[in-house]
Amino acid sequence: MKNVQVILWGLGAMGGGIGKMLCKKQGVDIVGAIDIGDKVGKNLYDVVPGIEQGNRADVIVGTPEDVIKKGSADIVVVCTNSFTKEVFDKLVFVMERGINVITSAEQMAYPKAQEPELTKKLDECAKKNGVTVLGTGINPGLIMDLLVILWTAACESVDHITSRRVNSLSPFGPAVMEEQGIGVSVEDFNKRKADGTMAGHVGFAESVGMMCEALGWKLDEFGQDMEPIVTDVDRKSPYGFAAKGSVAGVAMKGWGIVDGERKIDMDHPQQIEPEQVGVHTGDYVILDSVPPVNMANNPEIEGGIGTMAMIMNCIPMVINAKPGLKTMIDIPVPHAIMGDFRDQIDEDCKLVK
């Protein structure tokens, strides 16, 4: 079997990081790369810091039209946007050329939570073209939803879920810094919150929707709120800066009402360089259930590496899946791939023979 053939669309912190990970694996080749601006026309291995070319052939960064053609790859990894409506055209472009696609767009982890019509169109497009589309990452995609769902497998009954993640935003790129309002004034934060342009964490609605579907709960109401985390010292991360007195992060809370009761609580304070002010990161799953569950992991599973690894490790599952739009509750349990990627692939499902 030929190596798994991958195209990277977006070479920022996430896309470039996935590329670096893939270059350390067996049985997989990066055969195309897409970006914008001055990266176009250059060698992938020259524009992604730290990526190792070794004896691999040059991969020239191009436009979607140049790179994505029928039969050119088994899967395209899209790391460009957070919202379904923003990444929709890119996903359709890939699928219409008969190629599977996996994306880091947070809303795509469970897109019908906020974009049911686009979800239907994506599913129809995937099935029409005989391919699969999946959105995943560390959160949503694993820590605050799939991990919770896995713990409930040991429960006879579940009455209430608390999903908490205290994390650092430092590994993430400029898009996330903008979404979280890193470096803006409290006044600007509150203004953006009031007019709906302060994104904060993207994914609570998706995580709550995914958990409810898995457990068979009918979600009556979803809600969320956010408050600024104001720093009393200057903080600098690779892609963000917050001066003393400005916003260094967002304290997000979300909830789900089922049968008139608040059955799900989401708690997610996230900021750049939390250790500078004595904040310890961690991941927590607390279930009021039979039997009860109280999982604590300290420190957090790092968001940057975790997101890249989740996408990389789900590549075989997407290739092997039946055509259509999938979520993390539709595919096998994800896991690290320490051997040859080809050993994970159903030969009948591989596109590039």
C-alpha positions as a Markdown table, in Angstrom:
| # | Residue | x | y | z |
|---|---|---|---|---|
| 1 | Met | 0.0 | 0.0 | 0.0 |
| 2 | Lys | 1.2 | 3.5 | -0.8 |
| 3 | Asn | 1.9 | 5.9 | 2.1 |
| 4 | Val | -1.1 | 7.9 | 3.3 |
| 5 | Gln | -1.1 | 11.1 | 1.2 |
| 6 | Val | -1.9 | 14.3 | 3.1 |
| 7 | Ile | -2.4 | 17.9 | 2.0 |
| 8 | Leu | -2.2 | 20.7 | 4.6 |
| 9 | Trp | -4.5 | 23.7 | 4.1 |
| 10 | Gly | -3.3 | 26.4 | 6.5 |
| 11 | Leu | 0.3 | 26.5 | 7.7 |
| 12 | Gly | 0.0 | 28.6 | 10.9 |
| 13 | Ala | 0.5 | 27.4 | 14.5 |
| 14 | Met | -1.8 | 24.4 | 14.1 |
| 15 | Gly | -1.4 | 23.4 | 10.5 |
| 16 | Gly | 2.4 | 23.8 | 10.6 |
| 17 | Gly | 2.5 | 21.9 | 13.9 |
| 18 | Ile | 0.6 | 19.0 | 12.4 |
| 19 | Gly | 3.0 | 19.0 | 9.5 |
| 20 | Lys | 6.0 | 18.7 | 11.9 |
| 21 | Met | 4.3 | 15.8 | 13.7 |
| 22 | Leu | 3.5 | 14.0 | 10.4 |
| 23 | Cys | 7.1 | 14.2 | 9.3 |
| 24 | Lys | 8.1 | 12.1 | 12.4 |
| 25 | Lys | 5.6 | 9.3 | 11.5 |
| 26 | Gln | 6.0 | 6.2 | 9.3 |
| 27 | Gly | 3.8 | 5.5 | 6.3 |
| 28 | Val | 2.5 | 9.0 | 5.7 |
| 29 | Asp | 3.6 | 11.7 | 3.2 |
| 30 | Ile | 2.7 | 15.4 | 2.9 |
| 31 | Val | 2.1 | 15.8 | -0.8 |
| 32 | Gly | 0.6 | 19.4 | -0.9 |
| 33 | Ala | 0.4 | 22.6 | 1.1 |
| 34 | Ile | -1.9 | 25.6 | 0.8 |
| 35 | Asp | -1.6 | 29.1 | 2.4 |
| 36 | Ile | -1.7 | 32.7 | 1.4 |
| 37 | Gly | 0.6 | 35.7 | 1.1 |
| 38 | Asp | 4.3 | 35.4 | 0.8 |
| 39 | Lys | 4.3 | 31.7 | 1.6 |
| 40 | Val | 2.8 | 30.8 | -1.8 |
| 41 | Gly | 5.5 | 29.6 | -4.2 |
| 42 | Lys | 7.9 | 28.6 | -1.4 |
| 43 | Asn | 8.9 | 25.2 | -0.1 |
| 44 | Leu | 6.8 | 24.0 | 2.8 |
| 45 | Tyr | 10.0 | 23.0 | 4.6 |
| 46 | Asp | 11.2 | 26.6 | 4.4 |
| 47 | Val | 8.1 | 28.3 | 5.6 |
| 48 | Val | 7.2 | 26.1 | 8.6 |
| 49 | Pro | 9.7 | 26.7 | 11.4 |
| 50 | Gly | 11.3 | 23.6 | 12.8 |
| 51 | Ile | 9.9 | 21.1 | 10.2 |
| 52 | Glu | 12.4 | 18.5 | 9.1 |
| 53 | Gln | 12.6 | 17.9 | 5.3 |
| 54 | Gly | 15.3 | 15.2 | 5.4 |
| 55 | Asn | 15.3 | 13.4 | 2.1 |
| 56 | Arg | 11.7 | 14.3 | 1.2 |
| 57 | Ala | 11.0 | 16.1 | -2.0 |
| 58 | Asp | 10.1 | 19.8 | -2.0 |
| 59 | Val | 6.4 | 20.6 | -1.4 |
| 60 | Ile | 5.7 | 24.0 | -3.0 |
| 61 | Val | 3.0 | 26.0 | -1.2 |
| 62 | Gly | 0.2 | 26.9 | -3.6 |
| 63 | Thr | -3.5 | 27.9 | -3.9 |
| 64 | Pro | -6.4 | 25.4 | -3.4 |
| 65 | Glu | -6.9 | 25.3 | -7.2 |
| 66 | Asp | -3.2 | 24.4 | -7.8 |
| 67 | Val | -2.9 | 21.8 | -5.1 |
| 68 | Ile | -6.3 | 20.0 | -4.6 |
| 69 | Lys | -7.2 | 17.9 | -7.5 |
| 70 | Lys | -9.1 | 14.6 | -7.8 |
| 71 | Gly | -6.8 | 11.8 | -6.8 |
| 72 | Ser | -4.1 | 14.0 | -5.4 |
| 73 | Ala | -4.4 | 12.9 | -1.7 |
| 74 | Asp | -6.3 | 10.6 | 0.7 |
| 75 | Ile | -7.2 | 13.5 | 3.0 |
| 76 | Val | -6.8 | 17.3 | 3.4 |
| 77 | Val | -6.2 | 18.8 | 6.8 |
| 78 | Val | -7.9 | 22.3 | 7.1 |
| 79 | Cys | -6.6 | 24.6 | 9.8 |
| 80 | Thr | -7.8 | 28.0 | 8.9 |
| 81 | Asn | -10.9 | 29.1 | 10.7 |
| 82 | Ser | -12.9 | 28.4 | 13.9 |
| 83 | Phe | -16.5 | 28.7 | 12.6 |
| 84 | Thr | -18.5 | 26.4 | 10.4 |
| 85 | Lys | -19.8 | 29.1 | 8.1 |
| 86 | Glu | -16.2 | 30.4 | 7.6 |
| 87 | Val | -14.7 | 27.0 | 6.7 |
| 88 | Phe | -17.8 | 25.6 | 4.9 |
| 89 | Asp | -16.6 | 26.6 | 1.3 |
| 90 | Lys | -13.2 | 25.1 | 1.9 |
| 91 | Leu | -14.6 | 21.8 | 3.1 |
| 92 | Val | -17.0 | 21.7 | 0.1 |
| 93 | Phe | -14.1 | 22.5 | -2.3 |
| 94 | Val | -12.1 | 19.5 | -1.0 |
| 95 | Met | -15.1 | 17.1 | -1.0 |
| 96 | Glu | -16.2 | 18.0 | -4.5 |
| 97 | Arg | -12.8 | 16.8 | -5.6 |
| 98 | Gly | -13.4 | 13.4 | -4.0 |
| 99 | Ile | -11.0 | 13.8 | -1.0 |
| 100 | Asn | -11.6 | 13.3 | 2.7 |
| 101 | Val | -11.2 | 16.2 | 5.0 |
| 102 | Ile | -10.5 | 16.8 | 8.7 |
| 103 | Thr | -10.6 | 20.3 | 10.2 |
| 104 | Ser | -9.6 | 22.0 | 13.4 |
| 105 | Ala | -12.6 | 24.4 | 13.2 |
| 106 | Glu | -14.1 | 24.3 | 16.7 |
| 107 | Gln | -17.7 | 24.5 | 15.6 |
| 108 | Met | -17.2 | 21.6 | 13.2 |
| 109 | Ala | -16.8 | 19.2 | 16.2 |
| 110 | Tyr | -20.6 | 19.2 | 16.4 |
| 111 | Pro | -21.8 | 21.6 | 13.7 |
| 112 | Lys | -25.5 | 21.0 | 14.0 |
| 113 | Ala | -25.5 | 22.7 | 17.5 |
| 114 | Gln | -25.4 | 26.1 | 15.8 |
| 115 | Glu | -25.4 | 25.5 | 12.0 |
| 116 | Pro | -28.0 | 22.7 | 11.3 |
| 117 | Glu | -28.6 | 23.8 | 7.7 |
| 118 | Leu | -24.9 | 23.9 | 6.9 |
| 119 | Thr | -24.5 | 20.5 | 8.6 |
| 120 | Lys | -27.1 | 19.0 | 6.4 |
| 121 | Lys | -25.4 | 20.4 | 3.3 |
| 122 | Leu | -21.9 | 19.1 | 4.4 |
| 123 | Asp | -23.3 | 15.7 | 5.1 |
| 124 | Glu | -25.0 | 15.6 | 1.7 |
| 125 | Cys | -21.9 | 16.8 | -0.1 |
| 126 | Ala | -19.7 | 14.2 | 1.6 |
| 127 | Lys | -22.1 | 11.3 | 0.7 |
| 128 | Lys | -22.6 | 12.5 | -2.8 |
| 129 | Asn | -18.8 | 12.5 | -3.3 |
| 130 | Gly | -18.1 | 9.3 | -1.4 |
| 131 | Val | -15.9 | 11.0 | 1.3 |
| 132 | Thr | -15.9 | 11.8 | 5.0 |
| 133 | Val | -15.6 | 15.1 | 6.9 |
| 134 | Leu | -14.7 | 15.5 | 10.6 |
| 135 | Gly | -14.0 | 18.3 | 12.9 |
| 136 | Thr | -11.9 | 17.7 | 16.0 |
| 137 | Gly | -9.3 | 19.0 | 18.4 |
| 138 | Ile | -8.4 | 19.0 | 22.1 |
| 139 | Asn | -11.5 | 21.1 | 23.0 |
| 140 | Pro | -14.0 | 20.6 | 21.6 |
| 141 | Gly | -13.3 | 17.1 | 20.4 |
| 142 | Leu | -11.8 | 15.4 | 23.5 |
| 143 | Ile | -11.3 | 17.0 | 26.9 |
| 144 | Met | -14.6 | 18.6 | 27.7 |
| 145 | Asp | -16.9 | 16.3 | 25.8 |
| 146 | Leu | -15.6 | 12.9 | 24.5 |
| 147 | Leu | -13.6 | 12.3 | 27.7 |
| 148 | Val | -16.8 | 13.0 | 29.7 |
| 149 | Ile | -18.8 | 10.6 | 27.5 |
| 150 | Leu | -16.2 | 7.9 | 27.9 |
| 151 | Trp | -16.4 | 8.1 | 31.7 |
| 152 | Thr | -20.2 | 7.8 | 31.6 |
| 153 | Ala | -19.8 | 4.3 | 30.1 |
| 154 | Ala | -19.0 | 3.1 | 33.6 |
| 155 | Cys | -22.2 | 4.6 | 35.0 |
| 156 | Glu | -25.6 | 3.0 | 35.5 |
| 157 | Ser | -27.1 | 6.5 | 35.6 |
| 158 | Val | -26.0 | 10.1 | 35.3 |
| 159 | Asp | -27.8 | 13.1 | 37.0 |
| 160 | His | -25.3 | 15.9 | 36.5 |
| 161 | Ile | -22.1 | 16.7 | 34.6 |
| 162 | Thr | -19.4 | 19.2 | 35.5 |
| 163 | Ser | -16.7 | 19.6 | 32.8 |
| 164 | Arg | -13.9 | 21.9 | 33.8 |
| 165 | Arg | -10.7 | 22.8 | 32.0 |
| 166 | Val | -8.2 | 25.3 | 33.4 |
| 167 | Asn | -5.7 | 25.9 | 30.6 |
| 168 | Ser | -3.1 | 28.0 | 29.0 |
| 169 | Leu | -3.6 | 29.8 | 25.6 |
| 170 | Ser | 0.1 | 30.4 | 25.1 |
| 171 | Pro | 0.6 | 27.7 | 22.4 |
| 172 | Phe | -2.1 | 29.0 | 20.1 |
| 173 | Gly | -1.8 | 31.3 | 17.2 |
| 174 | Pro | -3.0 | 34.8 | 16.3 |
| 175 | Ala | -6.5 | 33.7 | 15.4 |
| 176 | Val | -7.1 | 32.4 | 18.9 |
| 177 | Met | -5.5 | 35.5 | 20.5 |
| 178 | Glu | -8.0 | 37.6 | 18.6 |
| 179 | Glu | -10.9 | 35.4 | 19.5 |
| 180 | Gln | -10.0 | 35.5 | 23.2 |
| 181 | Gly | -9.4 | 39.3 | 23.2 |
| 182 | Ile | -5.8 | 38.9 | 24.4 |
| 183 | Gly | -4.3 | 42.3 | 25.1 |
| 184 | Val | -7.5 | 44.4 | 24.7 |
| 185 | Ser | -8.7 | 46.7 | 27.4 |
| 186 | Val | -11.5 | 45.7 | 29.8 |
| 187 | Glu | -13.7 | 48.4 | 28.3 |
| 188 | Asp | -13.1 | 47.0 | 24.8 |
| 189 | Phe | -13.7 | 43.4 | 26.0 |
| 190 | Asn | -17.1 | 44.4 | 27.5 |
| 191 | Lys | -18.0 | 46.3 | 24.4 |
| 192 | Arg | -17.2 | 43.4 | 22.2 |
| 193 | Lys | -19.1 | 41.1 | 24.6 |
| 194 | Ala | -22.2 | 43.3 | 24.5 |
| 195 | Asp | -22.2 | 43.6 | 20.7 |
| 196 | Gly | -21.5 | 39.8 | 20.2 |
| 197 | Thr | -18.1 | 40.2 | 18.6 |
| 198 | Met | -16.2 | 38.7 | 21.6 |
| 199 | Ala | -15.9 | 35.1 | 20.6 |
| 200 | Gly | -14.2 | 33.7 | 23.8 |
| 201 | His | -14.0 | 30.0 | 23.8 |
| 202 | Val | -15.6 | 28.5 | 20.7 |
| 203 | Gly | -17.1 | 25.1 | 21.4 |
| 204 | Phe | -19.4 | 25.0 | 24.4 |
| 205 | Ala | -22.5 | 24.6 | 22.4 |
| 206 | Glu | -20.9 | 21.9 | 20.4 |
| 207 | Ser | -19.6 | 20.0 | 23.5 |
| 208 | Val | -23.0 | 20.2 | 25.2 |
| 209 | Gly | -24.8 | 19.1 | 22.1 |
| 210 | Met | -22.4 | 16.1 | 21.6 |
| 211 | Met | -22.8 | 15.0 | 25.2 |
| 212 | Cys | -26.6 | 15.2 | 25.1 |
| 213 | Glu | -26.8 | 13.2 | 21.9 |
| 214 | Ala | -24.5 | 10.5 | 23.3 |
| 215 | Leu | -26.5 | 10.2 | 26.5 |
| 216 | Gly | -29.9 | 10.4 | 24.9 |
| 217 | Trp | -30.7 | 13.7 | 26.7 |
| 218 | Lys | -33.0 | 16.2 | 24.9 |
| 219 | Leu | -31.4 | 19.6 | 25.3 |
| 220 | Asp | -34.1 | 22.2 | 26.1 |
| 221 | Glu | -31.8 | 25.2 | 26.5 |
| 222 | Phe | -28.1 | 26.0 | 26.1 |
| 223 | Gly | -26.5 | 29.1 | 27.6 |
| 224 | Gln | -23.1 | 30.6 | 28.2 |
| 225 | Asp | -21.4 | 33.7 | 29.6 |
| 226 | Met | -17.9 | 35.1 | 29.8 |
| 227 | Glu | -15.8 | 37.5 | 32.0 |
| 228 | Pro | -12.4 | 39.0 | 31.3 |
| 229 | Ile | -9.3 | 37.7 | 33.1 |
| 230 | Val | -7.4 | 40.9 | 33.8 |
| 231 | Thr | -3.6 | 40.6 | 34.4 |
| 232 | Asp | -1.7 | 42.5 | 37.0 |
| 233 | Val | 1.6 | 41.9 | 35.3 |
| 234 | Asp | 2.8 | 42.0 | 31.7 |
| 235 | Arg | 2.4 | 38.7 | 30.0 |
| 236 | Lys | 3.9 | 37.6 | 26.6 |
| 237 | Ser | 3.3 | 34.3 | 24.7 |
| 238 | Pro | 4.6 | 33.4 | 21.3 |
| 239 | Tyr | 1.6 | 34.9 | 19.5 |
| 240 | Gly | 0.1 | 37.2 | 22.1 |
| 241 | Phe | 0.8 | 40.0 | 24.6 |
| 242 | Ala | -1.2 | 41.4 | 27.5 |
| 243 | Ala | 0.1 | 44.5 | 29.3 |
| 244 | Lys | -0.6 | 45.0 | 33.0 |
| 245 | Gly | -4.3 | 46.0 | 33.4 |
| 246 | Ser | -5.4 | 44.5 | 30.1 |
| 247 | Val | -7.1 | 41.2 | 29.2 |
| 248 | Ala | -5.0 | 38.1 | 29.5 |
| 249 | Gly | -7.8 | 35.6 | 28.9 |
| 250 | Val | -11.5 | 34.7 | 29.3 |
| 251 | Ala | -13.3 | 32.9 | 32.1 |
| 252 | Met | -16.1 | 31.0 | 30.2 |
| 253 | Lys | -19.1 | 29.2 | 31.7 |
| 254 | Gly | -21.7 | 27.3 | 29.9 |
| 255 | Trp | -24.7 | 25.2 | 30.8 |
| 256 | Gly | -27.3 | 22.8 | 29.4 |
| 257 | Ile | -30.9 | 22.5 | 30.6 |
| 258 | Val | -32.5 | 19.1 | 30.2 |
| 259 | Asp | -36.1 | 18.3 | 31.3 |
| 260 | Gly | -36.2 | 21.6 | 33.1 |
| 261 | Glu | -33.0 | 20.9 | 35.1 |
| 262 | Arg | -29.5 | 22.2 | 34.8 |
| 263 | Lys | -27.8 | 18.9 | 33.9 |
| 264 | Ile | -24.5 | 20.1 | 32.4 |
| 265 | Asp | -22.1 | 22.8 | 33.7 |
| 266 | Met | -19.0 | 23.9 | 31.7 |
| 267 | Asp | -16.3 | 25.8 | 33.4 |
| 268 | His | -13.3 | 27.0 | 31.3 |
| 269 | Pro | -11.0 | 29.8 | 32.5 |
| 270 | Gln | -8.2 | 30.1 | 29.9 |
| 271 | Gln | -5.4 | 32.7 | 29.6 |
| 272 | Ile | -1.9 | 33.2 | 28.3 |
| 273 | Glu | 1.0 | 32.4 | 30.7 |
| 274 | Pro | -1.2 | 31.4 | 33.7 |
| 275 | Glu | 1.9 | 30.2 | 35.7 |
| 276 | Gln | 3.1 | 33.8 | 35.9 |
| 277 | Val | 0.3 | 34.5 | 38.4 |
| 278 | Gly | 0.3 | 31.2 | 40.2 |
| 279 | Val | -2.6 | 29.6 | 38.3 |
| 280 | His | -2.3 | 25.9 | 38.0 |
| 281 | Thr | -3.8 | 24.3 | 34.9 |
| 282 | Gly | -5.8 | 21.0 | 34.9 |
| 283 | Asp | -8.7 | 19.0 | 33.4 |
| 284 | Tyr | -11.6 | 17.7 | 35.5 |
| 285 | Val | -14.6 | 15.5 | 35.0 |
| 286 | Ile | -17.1 | 15.4 | 37.9 |
| 287 | Leu | -20.2 | 13.2 | 37.5 |
| 288 | Asp | -23.1 | 13.1 | 39.9 |
| 289 | Ser | -23.8 | 9.5 | 38.9 |
| 290 | Val | -24.0 | 5.9 | 39.9 |
| 291 | Pro | -21.1 | 5.3 | 40.6 |
| 292 | Pro | -19.8 | 8.8 | 41.0 |
| 293 | Val | -16.8 | 10.0 | 39.0 |
| 294 | Asn | -14.3 | 12.6 | 40.0 |
| 295 | Met | -11.4 | 12.7 | 37.5 |
| 296 | Ala | -8.6 | 15.3 | 38.0 |
| 297 | Asn | -5.5 | 15.7 | 35.7 |
| 298 | Asn | -2.8 | 18.2 | 36.6 |
| 299 | Pro | -1.4 | 20.0 | 34.7 |
| 300 | Glu | -3.7 | 20.3 | 31.7 |
| 301 | Ile | -3.1 | 18.3 | 28.6 |
| 302 | Glu | -1.4 | 21.0 | 26.6 |
| 303 | Gly | -3.9 | 22.5 | 24.1 |
| 304 | Gly | -1.5 | 23.1 | 21.2 |
| 305 | Ile | 0.1 | 19.7 | 21.1 |
| 306 | Gly | -3.2 | 18.1 | 22.0 |
| 307 | Thr | -5.1 | 19.7 | 19.1 |
| 308 | Met | -2.4 | 18.8 | 16.6 |
| 309 | Ala | -2.2 | 15.2 | 17.8 |
| 310 | Met | -5.9 | 14.7 | 17.9 |
| 311 | Ile | -6.2 | 15.7 | 14.2 |
| 312 | Met | -3.2 | 13.7 | 13.2 |
| 313 | Asn | -4.3 | 10.5 | 15.0 |
| 314 | Cys | -7.8 | 10.7 | 13.6 |
| 315 | Ile | -6.7 | 10.7 | 10.0 |
| 316 | Pro | -7.0 | 6.9 | 9.6 |
| 317 | Met | -10.5 | 6.9 | 11.2 |
| 318 | Val | -11.7 | 9.5 | 8.7 |
| 319 | Ile | -10.2 | 7.7 | 5.8 |
| 320 | Asn | -11.8 | 4.4 | 7.0 |
| 321 | Ala | -15.2 | 5.9 | 7.8 |
| 322 | Lys | -18.4 | 5.5 | 5.7 |
| 323 | Pro | -19.1 | 8.7 | 3.7 |
| 324 | Gly | -20.7 | 11.6 | 5.4 |
| 325 | Leu | -20.2 | 14.2 | 8.2 |
| 326 | Lys | -19.0 | 12.6 | 11.4 |
| 327 | Thr | -18.4 | 13.7 | 14.9 |
| 328 | Met | -16.2 | 12.1 | 17.6 |
| 329 | Ile | -19.1 | 9.9 | 18.8 |
| 330 | Asp | -19.4 | 8.4 | 15.3 |
| 331 | Ile | -15.8 | 7.0 | 14.9 |
| 332 | Pro | -13.7 | 4.5 | 16.9 |
| 333 | Val | -11.9 | 5.7 | 20.0 |
| 334 | Pro | -8.9 | 7.8 | 18.9 |
| 335 | His | -5.4 | 6.7 | 20.0 |
| 336 | Ala | -1.8 | 7.5 | 19.4 |
| 337 | Ile | -0.2 | 5.9 | 16.3 |
| 338 | Met | 3.3 | 4.7 | 17.1 |
| 339 | Gly | 3.7 | 2.3 | 14.2 |
| 340 | Asp | 3.1 | 2.7 | 10.4 |
| 341 | Phe | 0.1 | 4.8 | 9.4 |
| 342 | Arg | -0.7 | 2.3 | 6.7 |
| 343 | Asp | -1.4 | -0.4 | 9.2 |
| 344 | Gln | -4.4 | 1.6 | 10.4 |
| 345 | Ile | -5.9 | 2.0 | 6.9 |
| 346 | Asp | -8.6 | -0.2 | 5.3 |
| 347 | Glu | -7.1 | -0.7 | 1.9 |
| 348 | Asp | -10.6 | -0.6 | 0.3 |
| 349 | Cys | -11.1 | 2.9 | 1.7 |
| 350 | Lys | -7.7 | 4.4 | 0.6 |
| 351 | Leu | -8.1 | 6.9 | -2.2 |
| 352 | Val | -4.6 | 7.0 | -3.5 |
| 353 | Lys | -3.8 | 3.4 | -4.3 |
